[in-house]
Amino acid sequence: MNWKFWQQRRDTMPAPGQPDWERALINRLAAEYLNDQRKRRRWANAFKLLIALYLIGILIAAHTQELTDAVKVGEDHTALIEIKGVIASDSEASADRVITALRAAFEAKHVKGIILRINSPGGSPVQAGYINDEIKRLKDKYQQEHDGKVMPVYAVAVDLCASGGYYIAVGADALYVDKASLVGSIGVRIDSFGFQKALEELGIERRLLTAGTNKGILDPFSPLAESQRVFIQSVLDRLHTQFIDEVKQGRGDKLKGGDELFSGLFWSGQQAVELGLADGLGSSSQVAREQIGAEKLVEYTEKPDLLDAIAKRFGALVSLGLLEGLGMTTGFNLPH
């Protein structure tokens, strides 16, 4: 049987030195180049198709999870809201995200209680204050709209419930911790560096022009005047007093320690219970079962926008592809 029909047609090359040998060689090279380009385009299209299928899969998975959650909330349950990581306006633990989740939980029909699961070293006192205030506002509003019925809100510490994380926790009805959780750090800090002497030793002149005597306060390349130091300390002390007042208002007579509680120190979960900073040992499922009476946990945490996350990831992939196309790579080349 003759299989030549299935084979790629190749023109016979003239031998070197024969007429038209150079032209045939150029034609052969051009044909191979075009063939290589076609293969590259096919692989590029296949890669784009795989990315599209990947993104569609993510959307389907997210939609499926939403449908599953919708089925779950048709029965009595405990609403779970995660406060994880640094508390800041642009983080997953931002006040906007947490408050949106809180409002959804308070408005849901079958929620019997809310758990704030905190694993945070702290962050912005403003963001933490927003959340603390909103917890109290929503509790009061719920009680007024439901003839005095109370919606219980519990905080549960995981690894860390410190600084701004603890600021949020004291807005809850009670705080439960693990014996190894780190709890406390009731204080305020501000960080900076001073490079003035280094500039002097290097012979570098700092030129800073300001309109306002203290506009350059905390500039790392300028000396910190004593009057500025006193002023900054007064601001920190006032913020610290606000923090202490919230803790005392939230914990009340439960506190058993002295001023050391507000010195910025932190304690283990077991010590926190002994000092009255926490109410007992327990996990989220345990609190839902024993304190709220609705063992089923349904997450109400406001997730990052899926399309934004996909766009960012796709942008990173495109950027990497462009760098590789330009012959640029990141990182180090390892020896083979």
Sine and cosine of phi, psi and omega as CSV:
sin_phi,cos_phi,sin_psi,cos_psi,sin_omega,cos_omega
0.00,0.00,0.65,-0.76,-0.05,-1.00
-1.00,-0.08,0.90,-0.43,-0.02,-1.00
-0.99,-0.11,0.14,0.99,-0.06,-1.00
-0.90,0.44,-0.38,0.93,0.01,-1.00
-0.88,0.48,-0.56,0.83,-0.07,-1.00
-1.00,0.05,-0.18,0.98,-0.06,-1.00
-1.00,0.06,0.53,-0.85,0.02,-1.00
-0.92,0.40,0.73,-0.68,-0.05,-1.00
-0.95,0.30,0.77,-0.64,0.06,-1.00
-0.80,-0.60,0.80,-0.60,0.06,-1.00
-0.96,0.27,0.59,-0.81,0.01,-1.00
-0.95,0.31,0.77,-0.64,0.00,-1.00
-0.99,0.14,0.73,-0.68,0.11,-0.99
-0.90,0.43,0.45,-0.89,0.04,-1.00
-0.94,0.33,0.50,-0.86,0.03,-1.00
-0.83,0.56,0.69,-0.72,0.00,-1.00
0.99,-0.12,-0.32,0.95,0.04,-1.00
-0.97,0.22,0.31,-0.95,0.03,-1.00
-0.87,0.50,0.57,-0.82,0.03,-1.00
0.90,0.44,0.25,0.97,0.01,-1.00
-0.89,0.45,-0.67,0.74,-0.03,-1.00
-0.90,0.43,-0.67,0.74,-0.01,-1.00
-0.90,0.43,-0.66,0.76,0.01,-1.00
-0.90,0.44,-0.62,0.79,0.02,-1.00
-0.91,0.41,-0.68,0.73,0.02,-1.00
-0.90,0.43,-0.66,0.75,0.03,-1.00
-0.88,0.47,-0.66,0.75,0.01,-1.00
-0.89,0.45,-0.71,0.71,0.01,-1.00
-0.89,0.45,-0.66,0.75,0.01,-1.00
-0.90,0.43,-0.67,0.75,0.00,-1.00
-0.90,0.44,-0.69,0.73,0.02,-1.00
-0.91,0.42,-0.60,0.80,0.04,-1.00
-0.90,0.44,-0.71,0.71,0.01,-1.00
-0.90,0.44,-0.63,0.78,0.03,-1.00
-0.89,0.45,-0.65,0.76,0.04,-1.00
-0.90,0.43,-0.63,0.77,0.02,-1.00
-0.90,0.44,-0.65,0.76,0.04,-1.00
-0.88,0.48,-0.66,0.76,0.03,-1.00
-0.89,0.45,-0.66,0.75,0.02,-1.00
-0.88,0.47,-0.67,0.74,0.01,-1.00
-0.90,0.43,-0.62,0.78,0.02,-1.00
-0.89,0.45,-0.69,0.72,0.03,-1.00
-0.91,0.41,-0.62,0.79,0.03,-1.00
-0.89,0.45,-0.68,0.74,0.03,-1.00
-0.91,0.43,-0.63,0.78,0.03,-1.00
-0.90,0.44,-0.64,0.77,0.02,-1.00
-0.90,0.43,-0.68,0.73,0.03,-1.00
-0.89,0.45,-0.63,0.78,0.02,-1.00
-0.90,0.44,-0.66,0.75,0.03,-1.00
-0.89,0.46,-0.65,0.76,0.04,-1.00
-0.89,0.46,-0.69,0.73,0.01,-1.00
-0.88,0.48,-0.69,0.72,0.03,-1.00
-0.90,0.44,-0.62,0.78,0.03,-1.00
-0.88,0.47,-0.71,0.70,0.00,-1.00
-0.92,0.40,-0.64,0.77,0.04,-1.00
-0.89,0.45,-0.63,0.77,0.04,-1.00
-0.88,0.47,-0.64,0.76,0.03,-1.00
-0.89,0.45,-0.70,0.71,0.01,-1.00
-0.89,0.47,-0.66,0.75,0.01,-1.00
-0.90,0.43,-0.68,0.73,0.00,-1.00
-0.89,0.46,-0.68,0.73,0.00,-1.00
-0.90,0.43,-0.66,0.75,0.00,-1.00
-0.91,0.41,-0.62,0.79,0.03,-1.00
-0.90,0.44,-0.65,0.76,0.02,-1.00
-0.90,0.43,-0.63,0.78,0.03,-1.00
-0.89,0.45,-0.65,0.76,0.03,-1.00
-0.90,0.43,-0.64,0.77,0.02,-1.00
-0.89,0.46,-0.70,0.72,0.02,-1.00
-0.90,0.44,-0.59,0.80,0.00,-1.00
-0.90,0.44,-0.58,0.81,0.06,-1.00
-0.93,0.36,-0.63,0.77,-0.04,-1.00
-0.89,0.45,-0.65,0.76,-0.11,-0.99
-0.97,0.26,0.07,1.00,0.07,-1.00
-0.99,0.17,-0.01,1.00,0.04,-1.00
-0.74,-0.67,0.25,-0.97,-0.01,-1.00
-0.85,0.52,0.70,-0.71,-0.04,-1.00
-0.38,-0.93,0.15,-0.99,0.10,-1.00
-0.97,-0.26,0.76,-0.65,0.02,-1.00
-0.99,0.14,0.77,-0.64,0.00,-1.00
-0.92,-0.38,0.80,-0.60,0.01,-1.00
-0.83,-0.56,0.85,-0.52,-0.01,-1.00
-1.00,0.08,0.72,-0.69,0.17,-0.99
-0.84,-0.54,0.99,-0.10,-0.19,-0.98
-0.82,-0.57,0.74,-0.68,0.05,-1.00
1.00,0.00,-0.19,-0.98,-0.03,-1.00
-0.92,0.38,0.71,-0.71,0.00,-1.00
-1.00,0.07,0.95,-0.31,-0.04,-1.00
-0.47,-0.88,0.29,-0.96,-0.08,-1.00
-0.91,0.42,-0.41,0.91,-0.04,-1.00
-0.93,-0.36,0.34,0.94,-0.02,-1.00
-0.94,-0.33,0.11,-0.99,0.06,-1.00
-0.92,0.38,-0.35,0.94,0.01,-1.00
-0.98,-0.18,0.50,0.86,0.01,-1.00
-0.95,0.30,0.37,-0.93,0.01,-1.00
-0.88,0.48,-0.62,0.78,-0.01,-1.00
-0.85,0.52,-0.73,0.68,-0.04,-1.00
-0.93,0.38,-0.72,0.69,-0.06,-1.00
-0.92,0.40,-0.68,0.73,-0.02,-1.00
-0.92,0.39,-0.62,0.78,0.07,-1.00
-0.86,0.51,-0.69,0.73,0.02,-1.00
-0.92,0.40,-0.65,0.76,0.02,-1.00
-0.87,0.49,-0.72,0.69,-0.02,-1.00
-0.89,0.45,-0.65,0.76,0.03,-1.00
-0.89,0.45,-0.65,0.76,-0.01,-1.00
-0.93,0.38,-0.65,0.76,0.01,-1.00
-0.93,0.38,-0.49,0.87,-0.04,-1.00
-1.00,0.05,-0.30,0.95,-0.03,-1.00
-0.93,0.38,0.60,-0.80,-0.11,-0.99
-0.95,0.31,-0.62,0.79,-0.17,-0.99
-0.98,-0.21,0.26,0.97,0.04,-1.00
-0.99,0.15,0.81,-0.58,0.01,-1.00
-0.98,-0.20,-0.20,0.98,0.02,-1.00
-0.03,-1.00,0.28,-0.96,-0.06,-1.00
-0.81,-0.58,0.69,-0.73,0.07,-1.00
-0.88,-0.47,0.81,-0.59,0.15,-0.99
-0.99,-0.13,0.96,-0.29,0.00,-1.00
-1.00,-0.02,0.94,-0.34,-0.17,-0.99
-0.96,-0.27,0.78,-0.62,0.13,-0.99
-0.63,-0.78,0.98,0.21,-0.15,-0.99
-0.59,-0.81,0.64,-0.77,0.09,-1.00
-0.99,0.11,-0.06,1.00,-0.03,-1.00
0.91,-0.42,-0.40,-0.92,-0.02,-1.00
0.45,-0.89,-0.73,-0.68,-0.08,-1.00
-0.94,0.34,0.83,-0.56,0.07,-1.00
-0.91,0.41,-0.47,0.88,0.02,-1.00
-0.93,0.37,-0.74,0.67,0.00,-1.00
-0.89,0.46,-0.69,0.73,0.03,-1.00
-0.89,0.45,-0.63,0.78,0.02,-1.00
-0.90,0.43,-0.64,0.77,0.07,-1.00
-0.84,0.55,-0.72,0.69,-0.05,-1.00
-0.92,0.39,-0.71,0.70,0.02,-1.00
-0.84,0.54,-0.72,0.69,-0.01,-1.00
-0.90,0.43,-0.63,0.77,-0.05,-1.00
-0.94,0.34,-0.56,0.83,0.07,-1.00
-0.85,0.53,-0.75,0.66,-0.03,-1.00
-0.92,0.38,-0.62,0.78,0.00,-1.00
-0.91,0.42,-0.69,0.72,-0.01,-1.00
-0.92,0.39,-0.59,0.81,0.04,-1.00
-0.90,0.43,-0.70,0.72,0.02,-1.00
-0.90,0.43,-0.68,0.73,0.00,-1.00
-0.89,0.46,-0.70,0.72,-0.01,-1.00
-0.88,0.47,-0.67,0.75,-0.03,-1.00
-0.91,0.42,-0.62,0.79,0.01,-1.00
-0.93,0.36,-0.60,0.80,-0.06,-1.00
-0.99,0.13,-0.22,0.98,-0.05,-1.00
-0.83,-0.55,0.60,0.80,0.12,-0.99
0.80,0.61,0.72,0.69,0.08,-1.00
1.00,0.07,-0.04,1.00,0.02,-1.00
-0.94,0.34,0.64,-0.76,-0.08,-1.00
-0.97,-0.23,0.69,-0.72,0.15,-0.99
-0.99,-0.11,0.94,-0.33,-0.03,-1.00
-0.94,0.33,0.70,-0.72,0.05,-1.00
-0.82,-0.58,0.86,-0.51,-0.01,-1.00
-0.89,-0.46,0.55,-0.84,0.13,-0.99
-0.96,-0.29,0.67,-0.75,0.04,-1.00
-0.80,-0.60,0.86,-0.51,0.00,-1.00
-1.00,0.05,0.65,-0.76,0.07,-1.00
-0.98,-0.18,-0.96,-0.28,0.02,-1.00
-0.98,0.18,-0.72,0.70,-0.08,-1.00
-0.78,-0.63,0.72,-0.70,0.18,-0.98
-0.65,-0.76,0.96,0.27,-0.18,-0.98
-0.84,-0.54,0.45,-0.89,0.11,-0.99
0.78,0.62,-0.89,-0.46,-0.02,-1.00
-0.87,0.49,-0.50,0.87,0.07,-1.00
-0.90,0.44,-0.64,0.77,0.03,-1.00
-0.96,0.29,-0.55,0.84,0.07,-1.00
-0.83,0.56,-0.66,0.75,0.04,-1.00
-0.94,0.35,-0.67,0.74,-0.09,-1.00
-0.87,0.49,-0.58,0.81,-0.05,-1.00
-0.95,0.32,-0.17,0.99,0.09,-1.00
-0.99,0.15,-0.21,0.98,0.01,-1.00
-0.99,0.11,0.19,-0.98,0.01,-1.00
-0.94,0.34,-0.53,0.85,0.00,-1.00
-0.35,-0.94,0.38,-0.92,0.01,-1.00
-0.84,-0.54,0.81,-0.59,0.06,-1.00
-0.91,-0.42,0.59,-0.81,-0.13,-0.99
-0.70,-0.71,0.25,-0.97,0.23,-0.97
-1.00,0.02,0.44,-0.90,-0.04,-1.00
-0.88,0.48,-0.37,0.93,-0.01,-1.00
-0.97,-0.22,0.06,1.00,0.06,-1.00
-0.90,0.45,0.45,-0.89,0.10,-0.99
-0.97,-0.25,0.84,-0.54,-0.17,-0.99
-0.76,-0.65,0.64,-0.77,0.11,-0.99
0.85,-0.53,-0.84,-0.54,-0.07,-1.00
0.84,0.54,0.77,0.63,-0.02,-1.00
-0.99,0.14,1.00,-0.08,-0.04,-1.00
-0.14,-0.99,0.02,-1.00,-0.01,-1.00
-0.72,-0.70,0.62,-0.78,-0.02,-1.00
-0.65,-0.76,0.38,-0.92,0.12,-0.99
-0.62,-0.78,0.69,-0.72,-0.11,-0.99
-0.92,-0.38,0.55,-0.84,0.09,-1.00
-0.29,-0.96,0.15,-0.99,0.06,-1.00
-0.80,-0.60,0.35,-0.94,0.07,-1.00
-0.81,-0.58,0.91,-0.41,-0.04,-1.00
-0.94,-0.35,0.27,0.96,-0.11,-0.99
-0.86,0.51,-0.74,0.67,-0.03,-1.00
-0.92,0.40,-0.59,0.81,0.03,-1.00
-0.88,0.47,-0.64,0.77,0.03,-1.00
-0.91,0.42,-0.64,0.77,0.00,-1.00
-0.90,0.44,-0.68,0.73,0.00,-1.00
-0.92,0.39,-0.52,0.86,0.01,-1.00
-1.00,0.05,-0.10,0.99,0.00,-1.00
0.96,0.29,0.51,0.86,-0.01,-1.00
-0.98,-0.19,0.74,-0.68,0.01,-1.00
-0.99,-0.14,0.80,-0.60,0.03,-1.00
-1.00,0.02,0.81,-0.59,0.01,-1.00
-0.89,-0.46,0.97,-0.25,-0.02,-1.00
-0.82,-0.57,0.88,-0.47,0.01,-1.00
-0.95,-0.32,0.76,-0.65,-0.02,-1.00
-0.71,-0.70,0.46,-0.89,0.18,-0.98
-0.94,-0.33,0.99,-0.15,-0.15,-0.99
0.80,-0.60,0.83,-0.55,-0.14,-0.99
-0.83,0.56,-0.62,0.78,-0.11,-0.99
-0.95,-0.30,0.28,0.96,-0.05,-1.00
-0.91,0.42,-0.47,0.88,0.00,-1.00
-1.00,-0.08,0.39,0.92,-0.03,-1.00
-0.87,0.49,0.68,-0.74,-0.02,-1.00
0.93,0.36,0.27,0.96,0.14,-0.99
-0.90,0.44,0.83,-0.55,-0.12,-0.99
-0.92,0.40,-0.25,0.97,-0.03,-1.00
-0.97,-0.25,0.11,0.99,0.02,-1.00
-0.86,-0.51,0.47,-0.88,0.03,-1.00
-0.93,0.38,0.51,-0.86,0.03,-1.00
-0.99,-0.11,0.93,-0.36,-0.01,-1.00
-0.92,0.40,0.49,-0.87,-0.02,-1.00
-0.88,0.47,-0.60,0.80,0.02,-1.00
-0.89,0.45,-0.60,0.80,0.04,-1.00
-0.94,0.35,-0.63,0.78,0.04,-1.00
-0.88,0.48,-0.69,0.73,0.01,-1.00
-0.89,0.45,-0.66,0.75,-0.01,-1.00
-0.90,0.44,-0.74,0.67,0.00,-1.00
-0.87,0.49,-0.66,0.75,0.01,-1.00
-0.88,0.47,-0.60,0.80,0.02,-1.00
-0.91,0.41,-0.61,0.79,0.04,-1.00
-0.91,0.41,-0.70,0.71,0.01,-1.00
-0.89,0.46,-0.65,0.76,0.00,-1.00
-0.89,0.46,-0.62,0.78,0.01,-1.00
-0.93,0.38,-0.68,0.73,0.06,-1.00
-0.89,0.46,-0.62,0.79,0.02,-1.00
-0.90,0.44,-0.66,0.75,0.03,-1.00
-0.88,0.47,-0.65,0.76,0.05,-1.00
-0.88,0.48,-0.66,0.75,0.03,-1.00
-0.88,0.47,-0.74,0.67,-0.02,-1.00
-0.87,0.49,-0.67,0.74,0.00,-1.00
-0.88,0.48,-0.64,0.77,0.02,-1.00
-0.91,0.40,-0.64,0.77,0.02,-1.00
-0.90,0.43,-0.71,0.70,-0.01,-1.00
-0.91,0.41,-0.60,0.80,0.03,-1.00
-0.92,0.39,-0.64,0.77,-0.02,-1.00
-0.97,0.23,-0.61,0.79,-0.07,-1.00
-1.00,-0.09,-0.49,0.87,0.06,-1.00
0.86,0.51,-0.72,-0.69,-0.05,-1.00
-0.96,0.27,-0.03,1.00,0.00,-1.00
-0.94,0.33,-0.42,0.91,-0.03,-1.00
-0.92,0.38,0.76,-0.65,-0.05,-1.00
-0.89,-0.46,-0.06,1.00,0.00,-1.00
-0.99,-0.13,-0.08,-1.00,0.03,-1.00
-0.95,-0.31,-0.55,-0.83,-0.05,-1.00
-0.91,0.42,-0.33,0.95,0.00,-1.00
-0.90,0.44,-0.35,0.94,0.03,-1.00
-0.90,0.44,-0.48,0.88,-0.11,-0.99
-0.95,-0.32,0.35,0.94,-0.07,-1.00
-1.00,-0.02,-0.04,1.00,-0.06,-1.00
0.99,-0.14,-0.05,1.00,0.05,-1.00
-0.96,0.30,0.34,-0.94,0.09,-1.00
-0.76,-0.65,0.38,-0.92,-0.10,-1.00
-0.74,-0.67,0.25,-0.97,0.10,-0.99
-0.95,0.33,0.29,-0.96,0.00,-1.00
-0.85,0.53,-0.65,0.76,0.01,-1.00
-0.88,0.47,-0.70,0.72,0.03,-1.00
-0.91,0.41,-0.61,0.79,0.00,-1.00
-0.88,0.48,-0.63,0.78,0.05,-1.00
-0.90,0.43,-0.69,0.73,-0.01,-1.00
-0.90,0.43,-0.53,0.85,-0.02,-1.00
-1.00,0.03,-0.08,1.00,0.00,-1.00
1.00,0.10,0.14,0.99,0.07,-1.00
-0.97,0.24,-0.37,0.93,0.03,-1.00
-0.69,-0.72,0.30,-0.95,-0.11,-0.99
-0.99,-0.14,-0.35,0.94,-0.01,-1.00
0.12,-0.99,0.03,-1.00,0.03,-1.00
-1.00,-0.09,0.67,-0.74,0.01,-1.00
0.12,-0.99,0.45,-0.89,0.05,-1.00
-0.99,-0.17,0.07,-1.00,0.00,-1.00
-0.88,0.47,-0.73,0.69,-0.01,-1.00
-0.90,0.43,-0.59,0.81,0.01,-1.00
-0.93,0.38,-0.68,0.73,0.03,-1.00
-0.90,0.43,-0.66,0.75,0.03,-1.00
-0.88,0.48,-0.63,0.77,-0.05,-1.00
-0.97,0.23,-0.73,0.68,-0.17,-0.99
-1.00,-0.06,-0.53,0.85,-0.05,-1.00
-0.99,-0.12,-0.68,0.73,-0.05,-1.00
-1.00,-0.01,-0.57,0.82,0.00,-1.00
1.00,0.07,0.26,0.97,0.07,-1.00
-0.74,-0.67,0.99,-0.11,-0.17,-0.99
-0.93,0.36,-0.49,0.87,-0.03,-1.00
-0.93,0.36,0.82,-0.57,0.03,-1.00
-0.98,-0.19,0.77,-0.63,0.08,-1.00
-0.83,-0.55,0.81,-0.59,-0.07,-1.00
-0.98,0.19,0.78,-0.63,0.04,-1.00
-0.93,-0.37,0.11,0.99,-0.04,-1.00
-0.83,0.56,0.74,-0.67,0.04,-1.00
-0.96,0.26,0.92,-0.40,-0.04,-1.00
-0.99,0.12,0.43,-0.90,0.10,-1.00
-0.86,0.51,0.54,-0.84,-0.01,-1.00
-0.84,0.54,0.83,-0.55,-0.09,-1.00
-0.89,0.45,-0.67,0.74,-0.02,-1.00
-0.91,0.41,-0.61,0.80,0.04,-1.00
-0.90,0.44,-0.69,0.72,0.01,-1.00
-0.88,0.47,-0.67,0.74,0.02,-1.00
-0.91,0.42,-0.67,0.74,-0.02,-1.00
-0.88,0.47,-0.66,0.75,0.01,-1.00
-0.90,0.43,-0.70,0.72,0.00,-1.00
-0.92,0.40,-0.66,0.75,0.02,-1.00
-0.91,0.42,-0.62,0.78,0.04,-1.00
-0.89,0.46,-0.62,0.78,0.03,-1.00
-0.91,0.42,-0.65,0.76,0.02,-1.00
-0.90,0.43,-0.68,0.74,0.00,-1.00
-0.90,0.44,-0.69,0.72,0.01,-1.00
-0.87,0.50,-0.68,0.73,0.02,-1.00
-0.89,0.45,-0.65,0.76,0.02,-1.00
-0.90,0.44,-0.62,0.79,0.03,-1.00
-0.92,0.40,-0.65,0.76,0.01,-1.00
-0.89,0.46,-0.68,0.73,0.00,-1.00
-0.92,0.40,-0.59,0.81,0.02,-1.00
-0.91,0.42,-0.49,0.87,0.03,-1.00
-1.00,0.03,0.03,1.00,0.00,-1.00
0.99,0.15,0.28,0.96,-0.01,-1.00
-0.96,-0.28,0.65,-0.76,0.02,-1.00
-0.74,-0.67,0.34,-0.94,0.05,-1.00
-0.94,-0.34,0.43,-0.91,0.04,-1.00
1.00,0.01,-0.30,-0.95,-0.06,-1.00
-0.91,-0.42,0.54,-0.84,0.08,-1.00
-1.00,0.08,0.85,-0.53,-0.01,-1.00
-1.00,0.05,0.55,-0.83,0.03,-1.00
-0.93,0.36,0.53,-0.85,0.00,-1.00
-0.99,0.16,0.00,0.00,0.00,0.00
